[in-house]
Amino acid sequence: MTDSYNENCIFCKIASEKIPSKKVYSDEQIFAFHDIAPVAPVHILIIPKRHIETLDDLTSDDALLVGKLIIVAKDIARTLGIAESGYRINLNCKRDGGQTVFHIHAHLIGGKSMGWPPFPTT
Ligand code: AMP
């Protein structure tokens, strides 16, 4: 179990509303807000309020929390009108996963058609 609040973490500050964000959802455990550098018409970050640095730090005790993160993301997708057209929920872990903010977050991305894989294969 990691500490619930890290004073050096920008997402802890956003989740506790110590610094402003474009909030779309908040409850006891989860906070969601618009990404500051959107890569698509819809780009929302869904985070646990508790500070967890990476997916690698999760334990089986976090199963309900992670499940809730995904349920909140899909509910936001419906609210923002991309449930029918489809979307991607992306969780990046550490260097090779492209993680730059070390407080776990799901990217909800939609409003445009995406390809796969997410990197050049040649
Ligand atoms: P990742 O590369 O998966 O760690 O994603 C981090 C995301 O956080 C990036 O898409 C950034 O644009 C976003 N981000 C960083 N700082 C902020 C902020 N203050 N408000 C909103 N989004 C942010």
Backbone and ligand atoms as CSV (ligand in chain L), in Angstrom:
chain,resi,resn,atom,element,x,y,z
A,1,MET,N,N,0.859,-1.201,0.000
A,1,MET,CA,C,0.000,0.000,0.000
A,1,MET,C,C,0.889,1.243,0.000
A,2,THR,N,N,0.669,2.156,-0.981
A,2,THR,CA,C,1.461,3.381,-1.007
A,2,THR,C,C,0.721,4.467,-0.218
A,3,ASP,N,N,1.452,5.556,0.109
A,3,ASP,CA,C,0.810,6.660,0.822
A,3,ASP,C,C,-0.335,7.217,-0.002
A,4,SER,N,N,-1.325,7.789,0.671
A,4,SER,CA,C,-2.502,8.250,-0.067
A,4,SER,C,C,-2.251,9.575,-0.777
A,5,TYR,N,N,-1.306,10.377,-0.279
A,5,TYR,CA,C,-1.049,11.685,-0.891
A,5,TYR,C,C,0.451,11.917,-0.959
A,6,ASN,N,N,0.910,12.330,-2.153
A,6,ASN,CA,C,2.327,12.642,-2.327
A,6,ASN,C,C,2.420,14.118,-2.695
A,7,GLU,N,N,3.069,14.893,-1.843
A,7,GLU,CA,C,3.057,16.348,-2.052
A,7,GLU,C,C,3.865,16.778,-3.277
A,8,ASN,N,N,4.666,15.864,-3.832
A,8,ASN,CA,C,5.422,16.196,-5.045
A,8,ASN,C,C,4.698,15.761,-6.327
A,9,CYS,N,N,3.490,15.224,-6.172
A,9,CYS,CA,C,2.798,14.642,-7.326
A,9,CYS,C,C,1.740,15.598,-7.872
A,10,ILE,N,N,1.849,15.946,-9.148
A,10,ILE,CA,C,0.897,16.893,-9.738
A,10,ILE,C,C,-0.514,16.311,-9.781
A,11,PHE,N,N,-0.647,14.997,-9.994
A,11,PHE,CA,C,-1.992,14.426,-10.055
A,11,PHE,C,C,-2.629,14.328,-8.657
A,12,CYS,N,N,-1.816,14.157,-7.600
A,12,CYS,CA,C,-2.366,14.255,-6.236
A,12,CYS,C,C,-2.925,15.655,-5.997
A,13,LYS,N,N,-2.201,16.668,-6.485
A,13,LYS,CA,C,-2.657,18.059,-6.299
A,13,LYS,C,C,-3.918,18.324,-7.102
A,14,ILE,N,N,-4.004,17.759,-8.304
A,14,ILE,CA,C,-5.210,17.928,-9.133
A,14,ILE,C,C,-6.392,17.218,-8.475
A,15,ALA,N,N,-6.182,15.980,-8.015
A,15,ALA,CA,C,-7.276,15.193,-7.433
A,15,ALA,C,C,-7.823,15.835,-6.157
A,16,SER,N,N,-6.946,16.521,-5.422
A,16,SER,CA,C,-7.397,17.179,-4.190
A,16,SER,C,C,-7.808,18.632,-4.460
A,17,GLU,N,N,-7.788,19.010,-5.737
A,17,GLU,CA,C,-8.214,20.340,-6.203
A,17,GLU,C,C,-7.372,21.461,-5.586
A,18,LYS,N,N,-6.105,21.112,-5.260
A,18,LYS,CA,C,-5.165,22.150,-4.801
A,18,LYS,C,C,-4.664,22.951,-5.995
A,19,ILE,N,N,-4.620,22.299,-7.181
A,19,ILE,CA,C,-4.394,23.060,-8.406
A,19,ILE,C,C,-5.555,22.761,-9.354
A,20,PRO,N,N,-5.915,23.740,-10.187
A,20,PRO,CA,C,-7.133,23.593,-10.985
A,20,PRO,C,C,-6.958,22.633,-12.165
A,21,SER,N,N,-8.087,22.047,-12.562
A,21,SER,CA,C,-8.124,21.236,-13.773
A,21,SER,C,C,-9.521,21.370,-14.345
A,22,LYS,N,N,-9.707,20.859,-15.551
A,22,LYS,CA,C,-11.056,20.821,-16.137
A,22,LYS,C,C,-11.697,19.506,-15.702
A,23,LYS,N,N,-12.307,19.548,-14.519
A,23,LYS,CA,C,-12.854,18.340,-13.894
A,23,LYS,C,C,-14.081,17.843,-14.651
A,24,VAL,N,N,-14.167,16.520,-14.817
A,24,VAL,CA,C,-15.386,15.942,-15.389
A,24,VAL,C,C,-16.069,14.975,-14.426
A,25,TYR,N,N,-15.347,14.518,-13.388
A,25,TYR,CA,C,-15.945,13.544,-12.477
A,25,TYR,C,C,-15.128,13.505,-11.183
A,26,SER,N,N,-15.828,13.308,-10.063
A,26,SER,CA,C,-15.145,13.099,-8.784
A,26,SER,C,C,-16.045,12.296,-7.859
A,27,ASP,N,N,-15.466,11.328,-7.169
A,27,ASP,CA,C,-16.163,10.669,-6.066
A,27,ASP,C,C,-15.130,10.412,-4.973
A,28,GLU,N,N,-15.450,9.554,-4.028
A,28,GLU,CA,C,-14.552,9.341,-2.893
A,28,GLU,C,C,-13.182,8.806,-3.322
A,29,GLN,N,N,-13.175,7.982,-4.375
A,29,GLN,CA,C,-11.935,7.291,-4.766
A,29,GLN,C,C,-11.326,7.736,-6.090
A,30,ILE,N,N,-12.162,8.284,-6.974
A,30,ILE,CA,C,-11.745,8.527,-8.367
A,30,ILE,C,C,-11.935,9.998,-8.725
A,31,PHE,N,N,-11.019,10.501,-9.589
A,31,PHE,CA,C,-11.125,11.874,-10.113
A,31,PHE,C,C,-10.840,11.801,-11.611
A,32,ALA,N,N,-11.550,12.594,-12.398
A,32,ALA,CA,C,-11.312,12.607,-13.847
A,32,ALA,C,C,-11.320,14.039,-14.354
A,33,PHE,N,N,-10.446,14.300,-15.330
A,33,PHE,CA,C,-10.272,15.665,-15.841
A,33,PHE,C,C,-9.715,15.617,-17.258
A,34,HIS,N,N,-9.881,16.729,-17.983
A,34,HIS,CA,C,-9.382,16.807,-19.354
A,34,HIS,C,C,-7.856,16.844,-19.371
A,35,ASP,N,N,-7.265,16.065,-20.291
A,35,ASP,CA,C,-5.813,16.124,-20.472
A,35,ASP,C,C,-5.432,17.519,-20.979
A,36,ILE,N,N,-4.322,18.039,-20.473
A,36,ILE,CA,C,-3.883,19.392,-20.830
A,36,ILE,C,C,-3.377,19.458,-22.282
A,37,ALA,N,N,-2.980,18.327,-22.841
A,37,ALA,CA,C,-2.468,18.270,-24.226
A,37,ALA,C,C,-3.209,17.161,-24.970
A,38,PRO,N,N,-4.475,17.396,-25.294
A,38,PRO,CA,C,-5.292,16.317,-25.864
A,38,PRO,C,C,-4.753,15.829,-27.206
A,39,VAL,N,N,-4.806,14.512,-27.405
A,39,VAL,CA,C,-4.356,13.915,-28.667
A,39,VAL,C,C,-5.540,13.567,-29.569
A,40,ALA,N,N,-6.753,13.865,-29.099
A,40,ALA,CA,C,-7.969,13.565,-29.858
A,40,ALA,C,C,-9.058,14.502,-29.342
A,41,PRO,N,N,-10.191,14.582,-30.058
A,41,PRO,CA,C,-11.263,15.485,-29.611
A,41,PRO,C,C,-11.707,15.216,-28.167
A,42,VAL,N,N,-11.703,13.949,-27.755
A,42,VAL,CA,C,-11.960,13.622,-26.351
A,42,VAL,C,C,-10.688,12.984,-25.774
A,43,HIS,N,N,-10.170,13.568,-24.724
A,43,HIS,CA,C,-8.985,13.003,-24.055
A,43,HIS,C,C,-9.104,13.325,-22.562
A,44,ILE,N,N,-9.549,12.334,-21.816
A,44,ILE,CA,C,-9.804,12.488,-20.390
A,44,ILE,C,C,-8.842,11.589,-19.621
A,45,LEU,N,N,-8.378,12.065,-18.489
A,45,LEU,CA,C,-7.561,11.244,-17.586
A,45,LEU,C,C,-8.406,10.853,-16.391
A,46,ILE,N,N,-8.422,9.565,-16.065
A,46,ILE,CA,C,-9.167,9.057,-14.914
A,46,ILE,C,C,-8.135,8.507,-13.939
A,47,ILE,N,N,-8.141,9.014,-12.716
A,47,ILE,CA,C,-7.096,8.644,-11.752
A,47,ILE,C,C,-7.708,8.237,-10.419
A,48,PRO,N,N,-7.015,7.363,-9.682
A,48,PRO,CA,C,-7.415,7.143,-8.291
A,48,PRO,C,C,-6.974,8.349,-7.469
A,49,LYS,N,N,-7.724,8.706,-6.448
A,49,LYS,CA,C,-7.289,9.810,-5.585
A,49,LYS,C,C,-6.065,9.405,-4.762
A,50,ARG,N,N,-5.962,8.125,-4.459
A,50,ARG,CA,C,-4.812,7.616,-3.713
A,50,ARG,C,C,-3.583,7.578,-4.619
A,51,HIS,N,N,-2.449,8.004,-4.076
A,51,HIS,CA,C,-1.224,8.009,-4.871
A,51,HIS,C,C,-0.688,6.593,-5.046
A,52,ILE,N,N,-0.708,6.122,-6.292
A,52,ILE,CA,C,-0.100,4.833,-6.660
A,52,ILE,C,C,0.785,5.161,-7.858
A,53,GLU,N,N,2.088,4.893,-7.758
A,53,GLU,CA,C,3.002,5.418,-8.777
A,53,GLU,C,C,2.838,4.767,-10.142
A,54,THR,N,N,2.766,3.448,-10.171
A,54,THR,CA,C,2.700,2.760,-11.463
A,54,THR,C,C,1.763,1.554,-11.363
A,55,LEU,N,N,1.391,1.024,-12.514
A,55,LEU,CA,C,0.567,-0.193,-12.521
A,55,LEU,C,C,1.296,-1.328,-11.812
A,56,ASP,N,N,2.622,-1.293,-11.869
A,56,ASP,CA,C,3.443,-2.327,-11.258
A,56,ASP,C,C,3.317,-2.339,-9.733
A,57,ASP,N,N,2.794,-1.249,-9.167
A,57,ASP,CA,C,2.629,-1.167,-7.709
A,57,ASP,C,C,1.267,-1.678,-7.234
A,58,LEU,N,N,0.390,-2.025,-8.173
A,58,LEU,CA,C,-0.940,-2.507,-7.773
A,58,LEU,C,C,-0.841,-3.883,-7.122
A,59,THR,N,N,-1.777,-4.131,-6.204
A,59,THR,CA,C,-1.879,-5.456,-5.589
A,59,THR,C,C,-3.321,-5.944,-5.772
A,60,SER,N,N,-3.560,-7.177,-5.380
A,60,SER,CA,C,-4.921,-7.713,-5.508
A,60,SER,C,C,-5.912,-6.917,-4.659
A,61,ASP,N,N,-5.423,-6.209,-3.627
A,61,ASP,CA,C,-6.310,-5.359,-2.822
A,61,ASP,C,C,-6.875,-4.198,-3.639
A,62,ASP,N,N,-6.230,-3.888,-4.767
A,62,ASP,CA,C,-6.654,-2.757,-5.592
A,62,ASP,C,C,-7.624,-3.166,-6.704
A,63,ALA,N,N,-8.035,-4.435,-6.710
A,63,ALA,CA,C,-8.861,-4.925,-7.825
A,63,ALA,C,C,-10.161,-4.124,-7.978
A,64,LEU,N,N,-10.833,-3.849,-6.887
A,64,LEU,CA,C,-12.096,-3.092,-6.978
A,64,LEU,C,C,-11.848,-1.670,-7.475
A,65,LEU,N,N,-10.772,-1.064,-6.976
A,65,LEU,CA,C,-10.434,0.307,-7.381
A,65,LEU,C,C,-10.174,0.379,-8.884
A,66,VAL,N,N,-9.383,-0.553,-9.387
A,66,VAL,CA,C,-9.048,-0.550,-10.815
A,66,VAL,C,C,-10.301,-0.842,-11.652
A,67,GLY,N,N,-11.137,-1.747,-11.158
A,67,GLY,CA,C,-12.394,-2.022,-11.853
A,67,GLY,C,C,-13.256,-0.776,-11.912
A,68,LYS,N,N,-13.282,-0.056,-10.805
A,68,LYS,CA,C,-14.096,1.163,-10.758
A,68,LYS,C,C,-13.558,2.222,-11.723
A,69,LEU,N,N,-12.227,2.286,-11.833
A,69,LEU,CA,C,-11.596,3.246,-12.759
A,69,LEU,C,C,-12.118,3.018,-14.185
A,70,ILE,N,N,-12.201,1.758,-14.573
A,70,ILE,CA,C,-12.661,1.432,-15.928
A,70,ILE,C,C,-14.157,1.731,-16.084
A,71,ILE,N,N,-14.936,1.420,-15.056
A,71,ILE,CA,C,-16.380,1.697,-15.128
A,71,ILE,C,C,-16.628,3.203,-15.228
A,72,VAL,N,N,-15.879,3.986,-14.444
A,72,VAL,CA,C,-16.019,5.450,-14.529
A,72,VAL,C,C,-15.641,5.921,-15.931
A,73,ALA,N,N,-14.570,5.366,-16.493
A,73,ALA,CA,C,-14.135,5.768,-17.836
A,73,ALA,C,C,-15.225,5.487,-18.870
A,74,LYS,N,N,-15.825,4.318,-18.800
A,74,LYS,CA,C,-16.844,4.007,-19.824
A,74,LYS,C,C,-18.106,4.845,-19.612
A,75,ASP,N,N,-18.423,5.200,-18.372
A,75,ASP,CA,C,-19.560,6.099,-18.129
A,75,ASP,C,C,-19.278,7.501,-18.678
A,76,ILE,N,N,-18.043,7.970,-18.512
A,76,ILE,CA,C,-17.668,9.282,-19.058
A,76,ILE,C,C,-17.740,9.243,-20.585
A,77,ALA,N,N,-17.304,8.130,-21.172
A,77,ALA,CA,C,-17.378,7.991,-22.634
A,77,ALA,C,C,-18.824,8.178,-23.106
A,78,ARG,N,N,-19.747,7.589,-22.388
A,78,ARG,CA,C,-21.170,7.746,-22.778
A,78,ARG,C,C,-21.606,9.198,-22.584
A,79,THR,N,N,-21.259,9.777,-21.452
A,79,THR,CA,C,-21.645,11.177,-21.178
A,79,THR,C,C,-21.109,12.116,-22.253
A,80,LEU,N,N,-19.897,11.849,-22.732
A,80,LEU,CA,C,-19.267,12.758,-23.707
A,80,LEU,C,C,-19.584,12.369,-25.150
A,81,GLY,N,N,-20.434,11.359,-25.327
A,81,GLY,CA,C,-20.980,11.076,-26.657
A,81,GLY,C,C,-20.117,10.217,-27.558
A,82,ILE,N,N,-19.168,9.466,-26.978
A,82,ILE,CA,C,-18.313,8.628,-27.825
A,82,ILE,C,C,-18.542,7.136,-27.578
A,83,ALA,N,N,-19.594,6.810,-26.810
A,83,ALA,CA,C,-19.837,5.394,-26.508
A,83,ALA,C,C,-20.193,4.602,-27.765
A,84,GLU,N,N,-20.946,5.208,-28.668
A,84,GLU,CA,C,-21.381,4.480,-29.864
A,84,GLU,C,C,-20.263,4.396,-30.894
A,85,SER,N,N,-19.523,5.473,-31.085
A,85,SER,CA,C,-18.457,5.473,-32.103
A,85,SER,C,C,-17.245,4.675,-31.630
A,86,GLY,N,N,-17.047,4.599,-30.322
A,86,GLY,CA,C,-15.940,3.813,-29.766
A,86,GLY,C,C,-14.804,4.686,-29.263
A,87,TYR,N,N,-13.913,4.063,-28.545
A,87,TYR,CA,C,-12.851,4.819,-27.870
A,87,TYR,C,C,-11.759,3.861,-27.428
A,88,ARG,N,N,-10.697,4.431,-26.905
A,88,ARG,CA,C,-9.608,3.620,-26.355
A,88,ARG,C,C,-9.375,4.036,-24.900
A,89,ILE,N,N,-9.151,3.048,-24.046
A,89,ILE,CA,C,-8.729,3.311,-22.668
A,89,ILE,C,C,-7.310,2.779,-22.542
A,90,ASN,N,N,-6.392,3.693,-22.255
A,90,ASN,CA,C,-4.968,3.375,-22.303
A,90,ASN,C,C,-4.317,3.600,-20.943
A,91,LEU,N,N,-3.565,2.607,-20.483
A,91,LEU,CA,C,-2.830,2.764,-19.221
A,91,LEU,C,C,-1.351,2.509,-19.504
A,92,ASN,N,N,-0.528,3.524,-19.309
A,92,ASN,CA,C,0.895,3.415,-19.605
A,92,ASN,C,C,1.680,3.095,-18.336
A,93,CYS,N,N,2.634,2.173,-18.464
A,93,CYS,CA,C,3.440,1.792,-17.301
A,93,CYS,C,C,4.931,1.961,-17.576
A,94,LYS,N,N,5.561,2.854,-16.799
A,94,LYS,CA,C,7.013,3.058,-16.795
A,94,LYS,C,C,7.553,3.459,-18.178
A,95,ARG,N,N,8.870,3.390,-18.343
A,95,ARG,CA,C,9.546,3.984,-19.507
A,95,ARG,C,C,9.044,3.452,-20.830
A,96,ASP,N,N,9.097,2.152,-21.028
A,96,ASP,CA,C,8.717,1.612,-22.332
A,96,ASP,C,C,7.220,1.748,-22.601
A,97,GLY,N,N,6.433,1.866,-21.540
A,97,GLY,CA,C,4.994,2.095,-21.718
A,97,GLY,C,C,4.656,3.544,-21.997
A,98,GLY,N,N,5.665,4.432,-21.908
A,98,GLY,CA,C,5.439,5.842,-22.198
A,98,GLY,C,C,4.874,6.635,-21.037
A,99,GLN,N,N,5.034,6.128,-19.808
A,99,GLN,CA,C,4.504,6.845,-18.644
A,99,GLN,C,C,5.389,8.042,-18.317
A,100,THR,N,N,4.766,9.207,-18.189
A,100,THR,CA,C,5.522,10.420,-17.848
A,100,THR,C,C,5.093,11.008,-16.503
A,101,VAL,N,N,3.881,10.705,-16.064
A,101,VAL,CA,C,3.416,11.163,-14.743
A,101,VAL,C,C,3.244,9.926,-13.870
A,102,PHE,N,N,3.947,9.930,-12.737
A,102,PHE,CA,C,4.017,8.707,-11.929
A,102,PHE,C,C,2.968,8.703,-10.813
A,103,HIS,N,N,1.738,8.685,-11.275
A,103,HIS,CA,C,0.521,8.491,-10.460
A,103,HIS,C,C,-0.423,7.843,-11.463
A,104,ILE,N,N,-0.833,6.620,-11.223
A,104,ILE,CA,C,-1.505,5.879,-12.297
A,104,ILE,C,C,-2.734,6.621,-12.820
A,105,HIS,N,N,-2.943,6.492,-14.120
A,105,HIS,CA,C,-4.040,7.180,-14.795
A,105,HIS,C,C,-4.443,6.398,-16.023
A,106,ALA,N,N,-5.729,6.395,-16.297
A,106,ALA,CA,C,-6.234,5.833,-17.548
A,106,ALA,C,C,-6.524,6.997,-18.488
A,107,HIS,N,N,-6.033,6.876,-19.735
A,107,HIS,CA,C,-6.391,7.846,-20.775
A,107,HIS,C,C,-7.666,7.336,-21.443
A,108,LEU,N,N,-8.713,8.139,-21.478
A,108,LEU,CA,C,-9.896,7.851,-22.291
A,108,LEU,C,C,-9.796,8.735,-23.527
A,109,ILE,N,N,-9.632,8.090,-24.684
A,109,ILE,CA,C,-9.367,8.821,-25.929
A,109,ILE,C,C,-10.414,8.435,-26.958
A,110,GLY,N,N,-11.012,9.429,-27.597
A,110,GLY,CA,C,-12.008,9.119,-28.620
A,110,GLY,C,C,-12.378,10.350,-29.434
A,111,GLY,N,N,-13.357,10.149,-30.298
A,111,GLY,CA,C,-13.795,11.232,-31.176
A,111,GLY,C,C,-13.044,11.241,-32.485
A,112,LYS,N,N,-12.158,10.267,-32.691
A,112,LYS,CA,C,-11.494,10.083,-33.979
A,112,LYS,C,C,-11.130,8.610,-34.107
A,113,SER,N,N,-10.906,8.173,-35.326
A,113,SER,CA,C,-10.584,6.776,-35.568
A,113,SER,C,C,-9.103,6.533,-35.290
A,114,MET,N,N,-8.793,5.464,-34.578
A,114,MET,CA,C,-7.404,5.163,-34.218
A,114,MET,C,C,-6.935,3.870,-34.869
A,115,GLY,N,N,-5.652,3.764,-35.050
A,115,GLY,CA,C,-5.090,2.545,-35.628
A,115,GLY,C,C,-4.477,1.653,-34.562
A,116,TRP,N,N,-3.992,0.513,-35.010
A,116,TRP,CA,C,-3.281,-0.406,-34.144
A,116,TRP,C,C,-2.255,-1.136,-34.981
A,117,PRO,N,N,-1.029,-1.365,-34.564
A,117,PRO,CA,C,-0.482,-1.035,-33.242
A,117,PRO,C,C,-0.158,0.458,-33.089
A,118,PRO,N,N,0.151,0.884,-31.866
A,118,PRO,CA,C,0.373,2.302,-31.604
A,118,PRO,C,C,1.787,2.778,-31.933
A,119,PHE,N,N,2.542,1.969,-32.707
A,119,PHE,CA,C,3.917,2.351,-33.045
A,119,PHE,C,C,4.227,1.774,-34.428
A,120,PRO,N,N,5.199,2.365,-35.150
A,120,PRO,CA,C,5.565,1.826,-36.461
A,120,PRO,C,C,6.148,0.431,-36.311
A,121,THR,N,N,5.806,-0.487,-37.214
A,121,THR,CA,C,6.290,-1.868,-37.090
A,121,THR,C,C,7.441,-2.134,-38.057
A,122,THR,N,N,7.791,-1.152,-38.909
A,122,THR,CA,C,8.904,-1.382,-39.836
A,122,THR,C,C,10.072,-0.469,-39.510
L,1,AMP,P1,P,1.471,9.456,-19.472
L,1,AMP,O1,O,2.444,9.794,-20.561
L,1,AMP,O2,O,0.677,8.225,-19.727
L,1,AMP,O3,O,2.120,9.472,-18.110
L,1,AMP,O4,O,0.387,10.624,-19.512
L,1,AMP,C1,C,0.475,11.778,-18.754
L,1,AMP,C2,C,-0.558,12.736,-19.304
L,1,AMP,O5,O,-0.786,13.749,-18.359
L,1,AMP,C3,C,-0.156,13.416,-20.615
L,1,AMP,O6,O,-1.125,13.109,-21.620
L,1,AMP,C4,C,-0.144,14.900,-20.247
L,1,AMP,O7,O,-0.600,15.726,-21.296
L,1,AMP,C5,C,-1.068,14.931,-19.051
L,1,AMP,N1,N,-0.851,16.020,-18.117
L,1,AMP,C6,C,0.317,16.368,-17.523
L,1,AMP,N2,N,0.119,17.417,-16.698
L,1,AMP,C7,C,-1.204,17.709,-16.748
L,1,AMP,C8,C,-2.033,18.679,-16.114
L,1,AMP,N3,N,-1.542,19.589,-15.249
L,1,AMP,N4,N,-3.350,18.699,-16.418
L,1,AMP,C9,C,-3.865,17.813,-17.286
L,1,AMP,N5,N,-3.133,16.855,-17.915
L,1,AMP,C10,C,-1.822,16.816,-17.652
